Amino acid sequence: MEATQLNRALLDFIDHSPNSFFAVKNAAEQLSAAGFTRLSESERWELIPGGSYYTTRNSSALIAFRLPKADFLGFSVMASHADSPAFKLKPKFEMSAEGTFLKLNTERYGGMILSTWFDRPLSIAGRVMVKTESGAESRLVNLDRDLLVIPSLAIHMNREANDGFRMNPQTDLLPLSGVSAEELRALIAEAAGCRYEDILDAELSLYNRQKGTLLGDEEGLICAPRLDDLQCAFASLRGLIESAPGRSAAVCAICDNEEVGSVTKQGAAASFLKDTLTRIAAAFGLDGEGFTRALRHSFMVSADNAHGVHPNHPEKADPTNRPYLNGGIVIKYSANQKYTTDAVSGALFRLICEKAEVPVQVFANRSDMMGGSTLGNLSNTQVALNTVDIGIAQLAMHSAFETAGAKDTAYLKKAAKTLFSTAIECGGESYSLL
């Protein structure tokens, strides 16, 4: 029953997080309710040993942390991302078609499975900048109603639809609006609490309105939009909230823009994590050398969902490294270091999972297939830590509706909780879990 309750909470989190702005807003609300204090990057931090805090950047990335009650040894970090592939509205997005229809001009954000966006109820959410008497103010908007659809072309007019038809995003995937241009502007203005003409700029995207669901029992499947990577973000957040202070500073990072390379001020390649860790170290009186020593006693888990073996295409998986849904947390390996896992980080994470009593499995790409990358190797260019890349096995990654194992959410939460309560002491070539 506990696993079912956790997954229902996950589905609720996803349903209220149509994009990274709302995922961070909802994460912040959970942290505040759990007693974490909000900090601003632009203000001086007064950190107290044993305290719990969080800060945001760009309203689309968040770092939460719990401090030790005394001098700390290092940092225990878990990083995930809040963004998912979607269609983003262009600055001038209204398009008239046949003098009858309103279409919206969009472009792709991230590597999506285009076909999965056809014939689904869609809506719009994001951030707008509103003109005020003193300048500009950021406001989140979610139209929160079935509003748009991307209609597929009938089989009678496209006989190649089931034979590898090549879709053109500029012609085949523009959404049709159920309201007029005037009505759409009014809905956006109402959600922003302003006049439409006072909106200076906007970052708006489409999202799938289909609600997530559990298939079978608590050990069955979970299906939802944006499982990659809100499943990891949610589980790591819950793990931090439920953890107890240890000898390391426990740090949960939720980054943005992973799906487009992470090279933004709020992405994993930015200084956000390093800036936060540096300020934590300074609060404990550590100078530059002390901070460097603390990094050697630190560990980072880069958590981003993994490819499970597909039941209809088992040949697409590696012959021997084959993770399955509900089989436990997946440790990801790559010879080209697109995944950062090495023998040290892999061993340390196995010990953490053993301590948490959760199973692990492994993933590697077929040698004749190019794999993707994730957060770990980019974060390490800013702050060098022993880092392991892990995830939850899923199917249909980057679909508008994905599938994962229901048991695996609880596995990752337990591993995160254990990580955040654990310190790792480095003694030359040996490592101890404290």
N, C-alpha and C positions, 0 to 999 in steps of 0.2 A: 504493500500500500504506500510506503514512503516513496518508492520510485515513481509510482503513478502521480502522487501529489507533487513531486519535484518536476515531473514532465508537464503537468498541467500548469504549474507556475511558469515554466519555460515557455509554453505555448502562449500564455497570457502576456509574457514579456515580449515575445516576437510580435504578437498581434498589435501591441501598442508601440512597436518600434519599426515604423515603415522605412526608416533610413538611419544613418549614424547619428544625426542630430537628436532624434527621439530616443535612440538606444542609450546615448549618454545622459539625456534628461531623465530617463527611467532608472538608469543605474544610480545616478546622483540621488534620486528620491529614496531608493532602497538604502543607500549608505547613510543618508541623513536620518532615516527612520531607525537605523541601527546604532545611532549615536556618533557617527563620523562627523567631524567638523570640516566645513568647506573653507578652502584657502583660495586666494587669488594670486596668480603669478605676478601681478603688478604690485603687490603689497609685501611688506616684510612678514616673514613667518616666525611665529613664536611657538615653537614645538616643545611639547612636554613629554618626557619619557613615559611610555605606556599609553600615549595618546593615539587616537585614530583620526585620520585626516583624508581628504581628497581634494584634487584640483582638476580643472578642465582647461583645454586649449581649443580655441576655435569653435567651442560648443559641440565639437564632434569627436573629441578624444578626451580620455579621462585616465588619471592615475590615482589610485587609492592606496593608502599604506597604514600599517599599524606598527608602532614603535615598541622596541623592548623597554622593559621597566628600568633597566640599568644600561651600562655601556654595552654596545652591541658589537658582534663579531663581523657581520657582513650583511648582505642583502639576499633575500629569497624572493625571486621575481617570477611571475607568470604573466605573459603578454599574449593578447589576442587582438582581433580587429572587429569593428562594428559595421563596416560597409559591406555591401553585396552588389553584384552586377545588376544594373537597372537601366532604364531609358531616362536620360536627363533632358529637360526642356531647354531649347535654345533661347537666347535672349529675346528674340522676336519669334514667338512660337505659334501665333494664330495663323491658320491657313484655311482659306475658303475653297471648297471643292464643288464644282458643278452648280454654284450658286445656291446650294442646298445644305451642304454639310460643313461643320467645323471640324477640321483636323488640327492636330498639334504637331509642330515640327520638333523632332527629338533627335538625339544622338546617343550612341551606346556608351555606357560607363562600365568598363570591365568586360571580361570575356564570357558573355552569356550564351546559353543555348537558345537561339532566337525562336525556334519553333514553339517553345513552351509558353511563349507570351501571347500566342493567338487565342482569341475567343474566351478570354477570362475577364471578369469584372475588375477594373483598375481604378485607382484614384491618384491624387497628387498630394505630396507632402514635401516639406523642406524648410528653408529659411528665407526670410525677406528682410531687407534693410529699409526701415521706414523713416522718412524725413520728420524731424522734430524741431522745436524752437531752438534747441541748442546744438543740433547736428543730425546724427542718425542713430537709430536704435535697432538692434537685432531682435527679430521675433520669429518664433516657430509657427508654422501653419500646417495643418493636416485637414484636408477637406472631408475626410472620414465618411465617405459615402460612395456607393457604386456610381461611377461617373463616366468612365471611358471604356472602350473595347478596341482591340486590334482585330478586325474581322478577317478571317482567312478567305481566300478566293475559292469559290465553289469548285468541286472536282470536275464539273461539266465544263468549266472555263479554264481549267489547268489540269489536264490529264496527266501531267508529270509530277503532280503534287506528292505522290507516294513513291516516286522513282528518283529521289535525290535532287529535287528542285532547289536551285540556288536562290536564296532570298536576298533582296536588296534592301538594306535598312532605310534608305531614303524614299523608297516607293512602296515596299510591301509591309512595312512595320510602323506606319504612322497611325496613332490612335484616333479613333472617331469619338467625338464628344457627344454626350446625350443632352447637353444644354448649349445655348447660344453663346457667342463670344461675350455678350454683355452679361449674361447670367454667370459665366465662368469668372469674369473679372469681379463681379459682386461677391461671389463665394470666397475668392482669394482675399479680397479686402475685408470681408466679415471675419474670416479666420485670423487675419492680422490685426483686427481692431482699428482700422484706419480707412481713409479714402484710397481708392486704387491709385489715383494720381499722386499720392504721397509715398508710394513704393518706389524707392530709388534704384534698387537692384534686387535680384533674387537668385537663389539656388534651389530649383524645384525639380523633382523627379517623379516618375510613375512608380507605383508599387502594386503588387498583386493583393487583391482584397480577400482571396480565399483563405479561410481560417485553417490553422493546423489541426491535426487530429492524431489520436492514438489508434493504431490498428492492432486488434487482438487485446491481450492482457498487458500487465505491467512489464512483462518480459518480451513483448512483441516489438512493433515498429512505431516510430514517430515520423509523421509526414508534415511538412510545413514549409512556407517560404523562408528564405534567409537563415536556414540552419547553419550554413557556412557564412559567418562564423559566430553567430549569436549563441549557438549551443555552447561553444567554448567560453565565450565572454560571460554568459550567464552562470555557468558552472564555476568558473574561477572567481567570480564576484561572490557567489554564495559561499564558496570555500573560504574566502577571506573573512566574510562577515561572521562565519561560525568558528573561525580559528581562535586559538589562545595565543597571547604574546609569548614569543620565545626569545632566543638570544640573537636572532637576526631581525632586521627590519623587513616585514612582510609587505611586498609591493605587488599590486594588481594593476596592470596597464592595459587599457583598451584603446587601440590606435585606430586611425582612419586611413582611408585611401590605399589600403593594401591591394585592392583589386586593380589599381592602376599604377602600381610600382612603389608606393610608400614614400616618394620623394617630395613631400610637402611638409610644411611646418608642423602639421599634426600627424604625420606619418611615422612609421617605425625608423625611417632613415634620418629623422630630424633629431634635434637635441633635447626633446621633451623628457625622455627617460633620464638622460645624463643630467640635465638641469635639476630634476627632482631629487635624484640620488645625491648630487653634490650638496643640495640644501639640507637634506637629512643629515649628511655627514657633518656639515658645519654646525648643526644644532647640537651635536654631541662633542663639539670642540675639536674635530679632526682637521688637520691641515691637508695640503695636497698629498704629502707622503702617506698620511694616515688613511686618506680616501683610497689611494692606490692599494694599500695593504688590505683594506676592507674588501676591495673587489676580488682579491685572491681567495677570500673566504666566502665568496658569493656564488649563486647558482641561478640560472635563468631557464625557464621553460617557455618555449615558443609554441603556443597552442592554436592550431589551425586545422580544421577537419581534414581527414585523409580519405583516399579512395578505397572503398571496400571491394571485395571480389564481387563482380556482377553475376547474378545467377544465369543470365542469358548470354553472357560473354565472358566466361571464365578464362578464355584464352588471352584476354587483354591484361591479365594480372601476371606478375612475375612468377616463374615456376615454383619458387620455394618460399618467397616472402609474401604471404597471402593473408591479409587481415579480413576478418568477417564482422558484420554487424552483430552487436551484443557479445563480441569476443574479448572486450577489454580495450584499454587505451593503446593506441598505435604509436610506436616509436618509428620515426621516419629517417631513412638513411639515403644519402646520395654521395657518390664518389666525387662529384664536382662541387660539393659543399653548398649547393642550393639549399640543402638542409644541413644544419650545423652539427648534427649529432656526430660525436666521435666516441672512442672507447670510454673515455673518462665520463662524459656527460651521459652516455647511454647507461653506464654502470650505476651512476649516482641516481638516475631516475628510476632504474629498476629497484634500487634499495628503497627509495621513497614509496614506490607502489607496493613493495613487499611489506613495508611498515604500515601502509594504509589498507593492506589486504585486498588489493584490486589486481585483476589479471592484466598482463601486457601482451601485445603482439607486435609484429614488425611489418614495415612496408619498405619496398624498394621498387623503383620503376623497372619495367622490362628494359633490357640493355639496348633494344632497338626503338625505344620510345623516349621522346623528350619529355621531361617532367616540368612542373612549375616550381616556383620558389615561394617563400613566405616571409615571416617577420624576422626570424632569428639572425640570418646572415647580415641583414641590413642594420638591425639594432647594434650588432657587434662592431660596426664601423664607427659608432659613436661612443659606446662603452663596452669594453672587452670583458666578457664573462664566459665561464664555462656554460655552454648553452646546448640544450637538447630540443629538437623539433618533434612535437607529438601532435596527436589529434584524435578525433572520434571517427571511426569508419562510417562512411556514408555512401549512398548511391545518388546518381543524377546531380553531381556537383555542378553548380551554376545554372541549374534549371530554375524556373520560376516557382517550382514546388519540389522540394528535395526529400529524401528518405534516409533515416538513420536508425540505429538500435536504441530502443527505449531504456535498456539497462545501462547503456554507456554514459548517459548524463550523470547518473549517480556515481559511477566509477570515477569520472573526472572530478566531480565535486569532492569526493573523499580524498583523491590524490592531491587536489589543490589545498584542501584543509590541512593535510599532513605536511605538504611543502611549506605552507605559511607558518607552521608551528615548529619547523625544523631549521637548525643552523648547520652549516657544513664547515668543518674545520679542515684547512689544507695544511698538511705537514710535509712539504716537499713533494714527494711522489705518492703520498698516501692521503686518504680522505676519511673523515669521520663524521657521522651524522649525530648531532647533539640535540 
